[in-house]
Amino acid sequence: MGGSDKIENKGEELGGKAKEAAGKATDDERLEAEGRNDQAKANLKQAGENVKDAFRS
């Protein structure tokens, strides 16, 4: 896995956390759910990359 993929996935995860926190702070359930969704997508991408790395080793 390239370093840029790791950075991109981490950025997406952190962005999701920020959206979720903003949603909680403003009582915006849609934004909060969108943040959780972004985090889940980033985690799935990371897991897929980890599986690829395991087969490369």
OpenMM code with the backbone's topology and positions (N, CA, C; nanometers):
from openmm import Vec3, app, unit

residues = "MET GLY GLY SER ASP LYS ILE GLU ASN LYS GLY GLU GLU LEU GLY GLY LYS ALA LYS GLU ALA ALA GLY LYS ALA THR ASP ASP GLU ARG LEU GLU ALA GLU GLY ARG ASN ASP GLN ALA LYS ALA ASN LEU LYS GLN ALA GLY GLU ASN VAL LYS ASP ALA PHE ARG SER".split()
positions = [
    Vec3(0.0852, -0.1168, 0.0000),
    Vec3(0.0000, 0.0000, 0.0000),
    Vec3(0.0891, 0.1221, 0.0000),
    Vec3(0.0557, 0.2158, -0.0824),
    Vec3(0.1347, 0.3371, -0.0902),
    Vec3(0.1059, 0.4303, 0.0255),
    Vec3(0.2028, 0.5114, 0.0552),
    Vec3(0.1864, 0.6086, 0.1629),
    Vec3(0.0739, 0.7061, 0.1362),
    Vec3(0.0547, 0.7385, 0.0088),
    Vec3(-0.0520, 0.8332, -0.0237),
    Vec3(-0.1896, 0.7743, 0.0049),
    Vec3(-0.2052, 0.6420, -0.0133),
    Vec3(-0.3332, 0.5775, 0.0186),
    Vec3(-0.3615, 0.5841, 0.1681),
    Vec3(-0.2574, 0.5606, 0.2479),
    Vec3(-0.2742, 0.5672, 0.3933),
    Vec3(-0.3161, 0.7068, 0.4359),
    Vec3(-0.2500, 0.8064, 0.3784),
    Vec3(-0.2808, 0.9449, 0.4129),
    Vec3(-0.4225, 0.9805, 0.3704),
    Vec3(-0.4610, 0.9370, 0.2510),
    Vec3(-0.5953, 0.9658, 0.2001),
    Vec3(-0.7019, 0.9019, 0.2892),
    Vec3(-0.6808, 0.7754, 0.3264),
    Vec3(-0.7778, 0.7061, 0.4118),
    Vec3(-0.7872, 0.7717, 0.5493),
    Vec3(-0.6721, 0.8097, 0.6053),
    Vec3(-0.6721, 0.8744, 0.7362),
    Vec3(-0.7412, 1.0103, 0.7282),
    Vec3(-0.7170, 1.0826, 0.6182),
    Vec3(-0.7822, 1.2121, 0.5994),
    Vec3(-0.9329, 1.1989, 0.5907),
    Vec3(-0.9777, 1.0959, 0.5205),
    Vec3(-1.1224, 1.0727, 0.5090),
    Vec3(-1.1811, 1.0369, 0.6459),
    Vec3(-1.1080, 0.9566, 0.7217),
    Vec3(-1.1551, 0.9193, 0.8547),
    Vec3(-1.1642, 1.0421, 0.9456),
    Vec3(-1.0602, 1.1253, 0.9434),
    Vec3(-1.0610, 1.2454, 1.0275),
    Vec3(-1.1693, 1.3438, 0.9838),
    Vec3(-1.1911, 1.3532, 0.8538),
    Vec3(-1.2985, 1.4384, 0.8039),
    Vec3(-1.4342, 1.3895, 0.8523),
    Vec3(-1.4508, 1.2585, 0.8542),
    Vec3(-1.5751, 1.2002, 0.9044),
    Vec3(-1.5958, 1.2289, 1.0516),
    Vec3(-1.4865, 1.2201, 1.1275),
    Vec3(-1.4968, 1.2508, 1.2707),
    Vec3(-1.5352, 1.3969, 1.2915),
    Vec3(-1.4792, 1.4849, 1.2097),
    Vec3(-1.5113, 1.6267, 1.2209),
    Vec3(-1.6585, 1.6517, 1.1867),
    Vec3(-1.7062, 1.5863, 1.0813),
    Vec3(-1.8479, 1.6019, 1.0439),
    Vec3(-1.9387, 1.5507, 1.1551),
    Vec3(-1.9019, 1.4346, 1.2109),
    Vec3(-1.9841, 1.3780, 1.3174),
    Vec3(-1.9879, 1.4726, 1.4376),
    Vec3(-1.8727, 1.5277, 1.4745),
    Vec3(-1.8672, 1.6207, 1.5876),
    Vec3(-1.9472, 1.7476, 1.5586),
    Vec3(-1.9368, 1.7977, 1.4364),
    Vec3(-2.0131, 1.9172, 1.3998),
    Vec3(-2.1628, 1.8883, 1.4039),
    Vec3(-2.2004, 1.7696, 1.3586),
    Vec3(-2.3410, 1.7317, 1.3627),
    Vec3(-2.3936, 1.7232, 1.5044),
    Vec3(-2.3118, 1.6670, 1.5941),
    Vec3(-2.3525, 1.6591, 1.7344),
    Vec3(-2.3638, 1.7979, 1.7950),
    Vec3(-2.2676, 1.8843, 1.7637),
    Vec3(-2.2651, 2.0186, 1.8215),
    Vec3(-2.3842, 2.1029, 1.7750),
    Vec3(-2.4262, 2.0822, 1.6506),
    Vec3(-2.5361, 2.1622, 1.5950),
    Vec3(-2.6692, 2.0884, 1.5969),
    Vec3(-2.6685, 1.9678, 1.6540),
    Vec3(-2.7880, 1.8835, 1.6601),
    Vec3(-2.8421, 1.8527, 1.5205),
    Vec3(-2.7487, 1.8316, 1.4264),
    Vec3(-2.7828, 1.7989, 1.2873),
    Vec3(-2.7596, 1.6496, 1.2664),
    Vec3(-2.8667, 1.5724, 1.2751),
    Vec3(-2.8557, 1.4269, 1.2657),
    Vec3(-2.8037, 1.3811, 1.1296),
    Vec3(-2.8385, 1.4525, 1.0237),
    Vec3(-2.7931, 1.4154, 0.8900),
    Vec3(-2.6416, 1.4286, 0.8792),
    Vec3(-2.5884, 1.5383, 0.9275),
    Vec3(-2.4445, 1.5616, 0.9225),
    Vec3(-2.3705, 1.4604, 1.0107),
    Vec3(-2.4264, 1.4306, 1.1242),
    Vec3(-2.3671, 1.3326, 1.2145),
    Vec3(-2.3615, 1.1946, 1.1481),
    Vec3(-2.4707, 1.1550, 1.0842),
    Vec3(-2.4756, 1.0259, 1.0155),
    Vec3(-2.3796, 1.0235, 0.8971),
    Vec3(-2.3693, 1.1349, 0.8265),
    Vec3(-2.2781, 1.1436, 0.7136),
    Vec3(-2.1327, 1.1273, 0.7609),
    Vec3(-2.1015, 1.1840, 0.8751),
    Vec3(-1.9682, 1.1703, 0.9322),
    Vec3(-1.9370, 1.0265, 0.9693),
    Vec3(-2.0333, 0.9586, 1.0293),
    Vec3(-2.0131, 0.8168, 1.0631),
    Vec3(-1.9959, 0.7335, 0.9371),
    Vec3(-2.0711, 0.7663, 0.8322),
    Vec3(-2.0612, 0.6960, 0.7047),
    Vec3(-1.9228, 0.7160, 0.6426),
    Vec3(-1.8725, 0.8384, 0.6459),
    Vec3(-1.7390, 0.8664, 0.5923),
    Vec3(-1.6321, 0.7869, 0.6665),
    Vec3(-1.6455, 0.7782, 0.7978),
    Vec3(-1.5506, 0.7020, 0.8778),
    Vec3(-1.5554, 0.5535, 0.8425),
    Vec3(-1.6756, 0.5016, 0.8242),
    Vec3(-1.6906, 0.3600, 0.7905),
    Vec3(-1.6288, 0.3301, 0.6539),
    Vec3(-1.6495, 0.4189, 0.5575),
    Vec3(-1.5900, 0.3997, 0.4245),
    Vec3(-1.4381, 0.3993, 0.4329),
    Vec3(-1.3823, 0.4912, 0.5089),
    Vec3(-1.2367, 0.4990, 0.5228),
    Vec3(-1.1829, 0.3724, 0.5889),
    Vec3(-1.2535, 0.3229, 0.6889),
    Vec3(-1.2098, 0.2009, 0.7568),
    Vec3(-1.2175, 0.0799, 0.6645),
    Vec3(-1.3195, 0.0732, 0.5809),
    Vec3(-1.3302, -0.0371, 0.4855),
    Vec3(-1.2177, -0.0329, 0.3826),
    Vec3(-1.1865, 0.0863, 0.3340),
    Vec3(-1.0764, 0.1007, 0.2389),
    Vec3(-0.9459, 0.0555, 0.3029),
    Vec3(-0.9256, 0.0959, 0.4274),
    Vec3(-0.8035, 0.0593, 0.4989),
    Vec3(-0.7955, -0.0921, 0.5164),
    Vec3(-0.9064, -0.1541, 0.5506),
    Vec3(-0.9078, -0.2992, 0.5675),
    Vec3(-0.8765, -0.3692, 0.4360),
    Vec3(-0.9309, -0.3198, 0.3273),
    Vec3(-0.9027, -0.3782, 0.1960),
    Vec3(-0.7562, -0.3664, 0.1601),
    Vec3(-0.6963, -0.2529, 0.1909),
    Vec3(-0.5537, -0.2340, 0.1635),
    Vec3(-0.4692, -0.3257, 0.2513),
    Vec3(-0.5117, -0.3465, 0.3754),
    Vec3(-0.4391, -0.4371, 0.4647),
    Vec3(-0.4418, -0.5793, 0.4117),
    Vec3(-0.5543, -0.6220, 0.3560),
    Vec3(-0.5653, -0.7562, 0.2981),
    Vec3(-0.4714, -0.7681, 0.1786),
    Vec3(-0.4687, -0.6666, 0.0930),
    Vec3(-0.3774, -0.6673, -0.0212),
    Vec3(-0.2340, -0.6787, 0.0246),
    Vec3(-0.1993, -0.6015, 0.1277),
    Vec3(-0.0617, -0.6036, 0.1798),
    Vec3(-0.0265, -0.7419, 0.2356),
    Vec3(-0.1222, -0.8075, 0.2978),
    Vec3(-0.0960, -0.9391, 0.3553),
    Vec3(-0.0630, -1.0403, 0.2463),
    Vec3(-0.1272, -1.0297, 0.1324),
    Vec3(-0.1012, -1.1234, 0.0232),
    Vec3(0.0268, -1.0902, -0.0519),
    Vec3(0.0715, -0.9671, -0.0437),
    Vec3(0.1959, -0.9266, -0.1094),
    Vec3(0.3181, -0.9733, -0.0317),
    Vec3(0.3031, -0.9864, 0.0991),
    Vec3(0.4179, -1.0219, 0.1843),
    Vec3(0.4536, -1.1672, 0.1747),
] * unit.nanometer
topology = app.Topology()
chain = topology.addChain("A")
for resn in residues:
    res = topology.addResidue(resn, chain)
    for name in ("N", "CA", "C"):
        topology.addAtom(name, app.Element.getBySymbol(name[0]), res)
